[in-house]
Amino acid sequence: MADFFVALRPGIYRSGSRVIQTQADGEAWTQAYDELLDQNDALVVILDAAQRPGLEAGKPLALWFKARRDVLASKVRLAAYVIADPAERAAMEERGARAAKAFPYPTAFAGSFEEAERLAAKALAAGPERNVYRVSDWNGRSGERWVANRARLDHMLAVFGEAAIDAAVPAEDEHVLDIGSGAGASSFALAARVGPDGHVLGIDISEALISRARSLVPAGAPVAFELADASSAALPRAGFDLLFSRFGAMFFDDPAAALAHMRRALKPGGRLAFVCWRTAAENDWVRLPMEAIQGIAPSPAPPDPEAPGPFSFGDRDRIARILTTAGFAEIAITPFDHVIPFGMGATREAAIDDALEMAFEVAPLSRALADQPDEIRARAADAVRAAFSARPGEQSVMIDGAAWIVTARNRS
């Protein structure tokens, strides 16, 4: 390992003298990095940007990076690249502002190893961010996953979004704010309801999703998209008739404060409507895979039920408290259960294959198996496949889903 990484102090490593040129070099480098990940709960790596990998090393590095992405996200606090030349460093910083979003961890550029070590010590001392669904994550792997799986996820969530829109009762000429609008499916559905004299503003923190949504806007459609955090964005006071969200309201660090901020953008008597998941135990897209791997892989510690995440609004009473604190009235929280089409395929076998891939890609299963060896991951995949095979469906695996449809009004 010392050929590739040199320990500077606990948790901080810099690149060694060995240059990664061949495929064998690439494979050896990934093994060395795996040792770092196994030995540390948190670490920072300092890399000499002049030691660029050779073309032959690219394939094993790319395959390893894809397979280990989640464990890298959970353990690497920072990757600092050392570039001595100021002009080259400035150019890399400009390009890196976009490229860094492809990485599951923060990146930085330094002019010397001493400067990089100072950045490393600061990042390691800061510790992990509390919210795993942070902005950088939605502008990294989470956003990429949603864009890559847009058709499958929209297919899966469509019936829940339609139920929430029906509950919202959008009318012609109304102005709507779509919170956590993603790639735009709910915004386009709302735009069809409000008509050409209405307007829908979709807002999301993911640059990848907003970019995709903008590319899909039909000519003349009364819809626009804004890259911003809805909890703090500059919104027109009393500018909207309706606040809406399809599975986007559960990810705020302080949901009461976020919803109070957005409520001020509602007209007096304006409406709020959103759909959110109930508990993980009631939703097969999580329950089936996680139950299937019991006894194969260690069960992850349960998340804080009130931490930002897909199931943080699972408790009806908590939703009511949040909305009351945020200044809403006439709160109604209604259970909505429906079969979910999970995965897509031309045949049943293709649908099961796709469901398995989707479970590993977008569900908590990916986090549970992030640091497991290939043999465990293979056994887990077989068990999850068997669980999906026991469910009906020809072109999708049909599983059970459970959500809340929530409506309320602006008190003021």
C-alpha positions as CSV (number, residue, x, y, z in Angstrom):
1,M,0.0,0.0,0.0
2,A,2.9,2.4,0.8
3,D,3.7,2.6,-3.0
4,F,0.4,4.3,-3.6
5,F,-0.5,6.0,-0.2
6,V,1.7,7.4,2.5
7,A,0.1,8.1,6.0
8,L,0.8,11.7,7.1
9,R,-1.3,11.5,10.3
10,P,-4.3,9.4,11.4
11,G,-6.9,9.5,8.7
12,I,-4.9,11.6,6.3
13,Y,-3.0,10.0,3.3
14,R,-1.1,11.4,0.4
15,S,-0.3,9.7,-2.9
16,G,2.9,7.7,-3.0
17,S,5.7,7.5,-5.6
18,R,4.2,4.7,-7.8
19,V,2.6,6.0,-10.9
20,I,-0.6,4.2,-12.2
21,Q,0.2,3.3,-15.8
22,T,-0.9,-0.2,-16.5
23,Q,-4.0,-2.3,-15.8
24,A,-2.1,-4.1,-13.1
25,D,-1.2,-0.8,-11.6
26,G,-4.8,0.2,-11.6
27,E,-5.9,-3.1,-9.9
28,A,-3.1,-2.7,-7.3
29,W,-4.2,0.9,-6.6
30,T,-7.8,-0.1,-6.0
31,Q,-6.6,-2.8,-3.6
32,A,-4.5,-0.3,-1.7
33,Y,-7.5,2.2,-1.5
34,D,-9.7,-0.7,-0.2
35,E,-7.2,-1.2,2.6
36,L,-7.6,2.5,3.5
37,L,-11.4,2.2,3.5
38,D,-11.2,-0.9,5.7
39,Q,-8.8,0.7,8.2
40,N,-10.6,4.0,8.6
41,D,-14.1,5.2,9.5
42,A,-13.2,8.6,8.0
43,L,-10.3,9.7,5.9
44,V,-8.9,12.3,3.5
45,V,-6.7,11.6,0.5
46,I,-4.2,14.1,-1.0
47,L,-3.4,13.4,-4.6
48,D,-0.7,14.7,-6.8
49,A,-2.5,15.8,-10.0
50,A,0.7,15.3,-12.0
51,Q,0.4,11.6,-11.4
52,R,-2.4,11.1,-13.9
53,P,-3.3,7.4,-14.5
54,G,-2.4,5.9,-17.8
55,L,-5.1,4.8,-20.3
56,E,-4.6,1.1,-19.6
57,A,-5.4,1.7,-15.9
58,G,-8.7,3.5,-16.6
59,K,-11.0,0.5,-16.8
60,P,-10.2,-1.1,-13.4
61,L,-10.3,2.3,-11.8
62,A,-13.7,3.1,-13.3
63,L,-15.2,-0.3,-12.4
64,W,-13.9,0.0,-8.8
65,F,-15.1,3.5,-8.4
66,K,-18.6,2.5,-9.5
67,A,-18.7,-0.5,-7.2
68,R,-17.4,1.4,-4.2
69,R,-19.2,4.7,-4.7
70,D,-21.4,4.5,-1.6
71,V,-18.7,3.5,0.8
72,L,-16.5,6.3,-0.6
73,A,-19.4,8.7,0.0
74,S,-19.7,7.5,3.6
75,K,-16.0,7.6,4.6
76,V,-14.0,10.0,2.4
77,R,-14.3,13.5,3.9
78,L,-12.2,15.2,1.1
79,A,-10.0,14.5,-1.9
80,A,-7.5,17.3,-2.3
81,Y,-5.6,17.6,-5.5
82,V,-2.2,19.3,-5.5
83,I,-1.4,21.4,-8.6
84,A,1.6,23.7,-8.2
85,D,1.2,25.8,-11.4
86,P,-1.3,28.6,-10.6
87,A,-2.7,28.9,-14.1
88,E,-3.2,25.1,-14.4
89,R,-4.8,25.1,-10.9
90,A,-7.1,27.9,-11.8
91,A,-8.2,26.1,-14.9
92,M,-8.8,22.9,-13.0
93,E,-10.8,24.7,-10.3
94,E,-13.0,26.2,-13.0
95,R,-13.5,22.8,-14.6
96,G,-13.8,21.1,-11.3
97,A,-16.7,23.2,-10.2
98,R,-18.8,21.1,-12.5
99,A,-16.8,17.9,-12.5
100,A,-16.6,17.6,-8.7
101,K,-20.3,17.0,-8.6
102,A,-19.7,13.6,-10.2
103,F,-17.8,12.6,-7.1
104,P,-19.5,11.2,-4.0
105,Y,-17.3,13.3,-1.7
106,P,-16.0,16.9,-1.6
107,T,-13.0,17.9,-3.7
108,A,-10.5,20.7,-3.4
109,F,-7.4,22.0,-5.2
110,A,-4.2,23.2,-3.4
111,G,-1.0,24.7,-4.6
112,S,1.2,22.6,-2.3
113,F,1.1,19.5,-0.2
114,E,1.4,21.7,2.9
115,E,-1.8,23.6,1.9
116,A,-3.5,20.4,1.1
117,E,-2.7,18.9,4.5
118,R,-4.2,21.9,6.2
119,L,-7.4,21.5,4.2
120,A,-7.3,17.8,5.0
121,A,-7.0,18.4,8.7
122,K,-9.9,20.9,8.7
123,A,-12.2,18.5,6.7
124,L,-11.4,15.6,9.0
125,A,-12.0,17.6,12.1
126,A,-15.4,18.9,10.8
127,G,-16.8,15.3,10.7
128,P,-19.6,14.0,8.5
129,E,-22.5,16.2,7.5
130,R,-25.7,15.4,9.5
131,N,-28.0,15.2,6.5
132,V,-27.0,12.4,4.1
133,Y,-29.5,13.9,1.6
134,R,-27.4,17.1,1.5
135,V,-27.2,19.5,-1.5
136,S,-23.9,18.1,-2.6
137,D,-25.4,14.6,-2.6
138,W,-28.3,15.6,-4.8
139,N,-25.8,17.4,-7.1
140,G,-23.8,14.2,-7.1
141,R,-24.8,10.6,-7.0
142,S,-28.4,11.0,-5.9
143,G,-29.1,13.5,-8.7
144,E,-27.3,11.3,-11.2
145,R,-29.4,8.3,-10.1
146,W,-32.7,10.1,-10.6
147,V,-31.7,11.4,-14.0
148,A,-30.5,7.9,-15.1
149,N,-33.6,6.2,-13.7
150,R,-36.1,9.0,-14.6
151,A,-38.4,6.9,-16.7
152,R,-38.5,4.0,-14.2
153,L,-39.0,6.3,-11.2
154,D,-41.7,8.4,-12.8
155,H,-43.5,5.1,-13.8
156,M,-43.2,4.0,-10.2
157,L,-44.4,7.3,-8.6
158,A,-47.0,8.4,-11.2
159,V,-50.2,7.1,-9.4
160,F,-49.1,8.8,-6.2
161,G,-48.4,12.1,-7.9
162,E,-51.8,11.9,-9.6
163,A,-53.6,11.3,-6.3
164,A,-51.8,14.3,-4.7
165,I,-52.7,16.5,-7.7
166,D,-56.3,15.5,-7.5
167,A,-56.3,16.4,-3.8
168,A,-54.7,19.7,-4.6
169,V,-57.5,20.6,-7.1
170,P,-55.4,23.0,-9.2
171,A,-57.6,25.3,-11.2
172,E,-57.1,27.2,-14.4
173,D,-55.1,30.4,-14.2
174,E,-53.5,29.5,-10.8
175,H,-49.9,29.9,-10.0
176,V,-48.2,26.8,-8.4
177,L,-44.9,26.2,-6.7
178,D,-43.7,22.6,-7.2
179,I,-41.2,21.8,-4.4
180,G,-38.5,19.3,-5.2
181,S,-39.7,19.1,-8.8
182,G,-37.0,16.8,-9.9
183,A,-37.0,16.2,-13.7
184,G,-40.4,17.9,-14.1
185,A,-43.0,15.1,-14.3
186,S,-45.3,16.7,-11.6
187,S,-44.7,20.2,-12.9
188,F,-45.8,19.2,-16.3
189,A,-48.9,17.5,-14.9
190,L,-49.7,20.6,-12.9
191,A,-49.2,22.9,-15.9
192,A,-51.8,20.9,-17.8
193,R,-54.3,21.6,-15.1
194,V,-53.7,25.4,-14.7
195,G,-53.7,26.0,-18.5
196,P,-52.0,28.6,-20.6
197,D,-52.9,31.5,-18.3
198,G,-51.6,29.8,-15.2
199,H,-48.0,29.1,-14.3
200,V,-46.0,26.4,-12.6
201,L,-42.5,27.1,-11.1
202,G,-40.6,23.9,-10.3
203,I,-37.8,24.3,-7.8
204,D,-35.1,21.8,-6.9
205,I,-31.5,21.7,-5.5
206,S,-30.2,19.2,-8.1
207,E,-28.6,20.8,-11.1
208,A,-28.7,17.6,-13.0
209,L,-32.5,17.2,-12.5
210,I,-33.3,20.9,-13.2
211,S,-31.2,20.7,-16.4
212,R,-33.1,17.6,-17.5
213,A,-36.5,19.2,-16.6
214,R,-35.6,22.3,-18.6
215,S,-34.7,20.2,-21.6
216,L,-38.2,18.5,-21.5
217,V,-40.3,21.7,-21.4
218,P,-42.7,21.7,-24.4
219,A,-42.8,24.9,-26.4
220,G,-45.2,27.4,-24.9
221,A,-45.9,25.4,-21.7
222,P,-46.6,27.6,-18.7
223,V,-43.8,26.1,-16.7
224,A,-40.3,27.2,-15.6
225,F,-37.6,25.6,-13.4
226,E,-35.3,27.2,-10.9
227,L,-32.2,25.7,-9.3
228,A,-32.5,26.7,-5.6
229,D,-33.2,25.4,-2.1
230,A,-36.9,26.0,-1.5
231,S,-36.3,26.4,2.2
232,S,-34.4,29.6,1.6
233,A,-35.0,30.7,-2.0
234,A,-36.2,34.2,-2.7
235,L,-39.9,33.6,-3.4
236,P,-42.5,36.3,-4.2
237,R,-44.6,37.1,-1.2
238,A,-48.2,35.9,-1.7
239,G,-47.2,34.9,-5.2
240,F,-48.7,31.4,-5.4
241,D,-52.2,29.8,-5.1
242,L,-50.8,26.4,-4.4
243,L,-47.7,24.8,-2.9
244,F,-47.2,21.2,-4.2
245,S,-44.7,18.4,-3.7
246,R,-44.4,14.9,-5.0
247,F,-42.1,13.2,-2.5
248,G,-40.0,16.3,-2.0
249,A,-41.1,17.6,1.3
250,M,-39.2,15.1,3.5
251,F,-35.7,16.2,3.0
252,F,-35.4,19.6,4.8
253,D,-33.1,19.8,7.8
254,D,-35.8,21.9,9.6
255,P,-39.1,21.2,7.8
256,A,-41.2,23.5,10.0
257,A,-38.9,26.5,9.2
258,A,-38.8,25.5,5.5
259,L,-42.5,25.2,5.2
260,A,-43.1,28.4,7.1
261,H,-40.7,30.2,4.6
262,M,-42.7,28.7,1.7
263,R,-46.1,29.5,3.3
264,R,-45.2,33.2,3.1
265,A,-45.1,32.8,-0.7
266,L,-48.8,31.6,-0.6
267,K,-51.7,33.9,-1.0
268,P,-54.1,34.3,2.0
269,G,-56.1,31.1,2.1
270,G,-53.7,29.4,-0.4
271,R,-53.4,25.7,-0.4
272,L,-50.6,23.2,0.3
273,A,-50.7,19.6,-1.0
274,F,-48.0,16.9,-1.0
275,V,-47.5,13.2,-1.0
276,C,-44.9,11.5,1.2
277,W,-44.0,8.0,2.1
278,R,-45.4,6.4,5.2
279,T,-42.9,4.0,7.0
280,A,-40.3,1.8,5.4
281,A,-42.0,-1.3,6.9
282,E,-45.1,-0.5,4.8
283,N,-43.3,0.0,1.5
284,D,-42.2,-3.1,-0.4
285,W,-39.5,-1.2,-2.4
286,V,-37.6,-1.1,0.8
287,R,-39.1,-3.8,2.9
288,L,-38.7,-6.7,0.4
289,P,-35.0,-6.2,-0.4
290,M,-34.0,-5.5,3.2
291,E,-35.9,-8.5,4.6
292,A,-34.4,-10.7,1.8
293,I,-30.8,-9.9,2.9
294,Q,-31.3,-10.7,6.6
295,G,-28.8,-13.3,7.6
296,I,-26.7,-12.5,4.6
297,A,-25.4,-9.1,5.3
298,P,-25.4,-7.1,8.6
299,S,-28.5,-5.1,9.2
300,P,-27.7,-1.4,9.1
301,A,-28.5,0.7,12.1
302,P,-32.0,2.2,11.7
303,P,-31.9,5.9,10.8
304,D,-33.1,8.6,13.0
305,P,-36.8,8.6,12.2
306,E,-36.8,12.5,12.1
307,A,-33.6,12.9,10.1
308,P,-34.2,14.1,6.5
309,G,-34.9,11.2,4.3
310,P,-37.7,9.4,2.4
311,F,-39.5,8.1,5.6
312,S,-39.0,11.1,7.9
313,F,-42.7,12.0,7.4
314,G,-43.9,8.5,8.2
315,D,-45.5,9.6,11.5
316,R,-48.8,11.3,10.9
317,D,-48.6,13.2,14.2
318,R,-45.2,14.6,13.3
319,I,-46.5,15.9,10.0
320,A,-49.4,17.7,11.8
321,R,-47.0,19.2,14.4
322,I,-44.7,20.5,11.6
323,L,-47.5,22.0,9.6
324,T,-49.1,23.6,12.6
325,T,-45.8,25.1,13.6
326,A,-45.3,26.4,10.1
327,G,-48.6,28.3,10.2
328,F,-51.0,26.0,8.3
329,A,-54.6,25.2,9.1
330,E,-57.3,22.8,7.9
331,I,-54.7,20.0,7.9
332,A,-55.8,16.7,6.5
333,I,-53.5,13.6,6.4
334,T,-55.0,10.7,4.5
335,P,-53.4,7.3,3.9
336,F,-53.1,6.3,0.3
337,D,-52.1,2.7,-0.6
338,H,-51.5,1.5,-4.1
339,V,-49.6,-1.2,-6.0
340,I,-46.3,0.1,-7.4
341,P,-44.8,-1.0,-10.7
342,F,-41.2,-1.6,-9.8
343,G,-38.7,-2.0,-12.7
344,M,-39.6,-2.2,-16.3
345,G,-39.1,-4.9,-19.0
346,A,-40.6,-6.4,-22.1
347,T,-40.8,-9.8,-20.4
348,R,-41.3,-10.9,-16.8
349,E,-37.7,-12.0,-16.5
350,A,-36.5,-8.7,-17.9
351,A,-38.8,-6.8,-15.5
352,I,-37.4,-8.8,-12.5
353,D,-33.8,-8.1,-13.7
354,D,-34.6,-4.4,-13.9
355,A,-36.3,-4.4,-10.5
356,L,-33.1,-6.0,-9.0
357,E,-30.9,-3.4,-10.7
358,M,-33.2,-0.6,-9.5
359,A,-33.2,-1.9,-5.9
360,F,-29.4,-1.9,-5.9
361,E,-29.3,1.5,-7.5
362,V,-31.9,3.7,-5.9
363,A,-33.1,2.0,-2.7
364,P,-31.4,1.8,0.8
365,L,-30.1,-1.7,-0.2
366,S,-27.2,0.1,-2.0
367,R,-26.1,1.6,1.3
368,A,-26.5,-1.6,3.3
369,L,-24.2,-3.5,0.8
370,A,-21.8,-0.7,0.1
371,D,-18.8,-2.2,2.0
372,Q,-19.6,-5.9,1.5
373,P,-17.4,-8.2,-0.5
374,D,-18.5,-9.5,-3.9
375,E,-19.6,-12.9,-2.5
376,I,-22.0,-11.3,-0.1
377,R,-23.3,-9.0,-2.7
378,A,-23.9,-11.9,-5.0
379,R,-25.8,-13.9,-2.4
380,A,-27.8,-10.8,-1.5
381,A,-28.7,-10.3,-5.2
382,D,-30.0,-13.9,-5.4
383,A,-32.1,-13.4,-2.3
384,V,-33.6,-10.1,-3.6
385,R,-34.3,-11.6,-7.0
386,A,-36.2,-14.5,-5.3
387,A,-38.3,-12.0,-3.3
388,F,-39.2,-10.0,-6.4
389,S,-39.9,-13.3,-8.3
390,A,-42.6,-14.1,-5.7
391,R,-44.5,-11.0,-6.6
392,P,-46.9,-10.7,-9.6
393,G,-46.4,-8.6,-12.8
394,E,-45.4,-9.2,-16.4
395,Q,-43.7,-6.0,-17.5
396,S,-43.0,-4.6,-13.9
397,V,-42.8,-6.3,-10.5
398,M,-46.0,-5.2,-8.7
399,I,-45.3,-4.4,-5.1
400,D,-47.2,-2.6,-2.3
401,G,-46.7,1.1,-1.6
402,A,-48.0,3.2,1.2
403,A,-48.1,7.0,1.4
404,W,-49.8,10.0,3.0
405,I,-51.7,12.6,1.0
406,V,-51.4,15.8,2.9
407,T,-53.4,19.0,2.4
408,A,-53.6,22.3,4.3
409,R,-54.4,26.0,4.0
410,N,-52.5,29.2,4.7
411,R,-53.9,30.6,7.9
412,S,-53.1,34.2,7.0
